[in-house]
Amino acid sequence: MLGIVDYVPGNYQGDPEAAFLSLLMIAAPYRNQGIGDAVVAAVEEEIRKDPRVNVILSGVQVNNPGAIRFWRRHGYRIVSEPRLHPDQTTAVDLRKDLNRG
């Protein structure tokens, strides 16, 4: 297994304009080979098939600077202050607006 991806392609939390990328993990031996880039591109392409969706939301743990750089490189921006989650991780919310026109 190279990794795992999990996402909600639309209607995230009842909002037809929002998708949510909840998990992207690439196994350590396969990182920095463009696999994560290809997976994000494929997921975004699938999400864009729904013309109602204009934003992709996600999150990233603050103790993972490599992941923060990865998401920023893909056009996601931090839109919240760090907050503690029930699983005791601290994360920030991410947002990518889809240009539809």
N, C-alpha and C positions, 0 to 999 in steps of 0.2 A: 504494500500500500504506500502510495506517494504522499497522501494527505487526505484531508476532508474539507468539504465546504457545505455550509448550511445557510439557506436564505429564504426569505419570504418574498415572492416576486411581485406582490402588490397587495393592496388593502391591509397594510400593516396597522394593527391596532384600530381597525375600522376606517382607516383613511385610504381611499382608493388612489390617492396621488402619491403614496409612500410605499417604498419597498424597504426591506431590512436585511442586511448581510450580517448574520448572527455569528458565524464562525468560519474562519479560514485558517487551517493549520497545514503546513507542509512539513513532512518528516525531515529531520536534520540532514541526513545524507543528500537530500534533493534540493536543499535551499540554494539560493543564488545561482540558479540555472534557468531562470525565466519561467518556471512552472507557476509560481504564484501570480506573476503578471498575466500569463495565459488564462489562468482560472478566473481572475478578476475580469478580464476582457470578455470571456465567455459568459459569465454570470451577468455582467452589465448588458451584453448583447441580448440575452434572454429577457431581462427586465425591460429593456427598451421596446420589446414587442408589444407591450401594453401601452397604448398612447396616453392613457390617463396618468401613468406614473411619471412624476417630474422630480422626485428626490429619492436618493438612497441614503438610508440612515445606517449607522453602525456604531461600534465602540471599540476602544482599545485600552489595555491596561497601561497605566502610567509608568510602570517599571519595565516597559518593553520599548526602549527608544528605537530599536530597529524596525519594529512594527509601525511605530508612529511615522518614521521616515517613509516606509513603504506606502502607507495610506496617503500621506501628503503627496508623494510622487504620483499617485493615481487620482489626484484632484479632490481628495477628501479634506475637509477642514475641521478643526476642533471647535465645537460649538457649546461646550459646557465647562464648568470648573470640575476638577477631579472630585469624585464622590465614592464613598465606601459602599460596596454592594453586600448583600446578605452572605455571600460566600467569602467575605473578608478580602476581596480584591478591590483595588482602587482603580477606577477607569474614568475616561472622558468620553463624551458622545462625539460622533463624527457625522458629517453631512456632506453629500455631494449632490449639487443641483444638476439636473440633466438639461442640457441645451436642446430644446425641441424646435429650433426654427431658424 
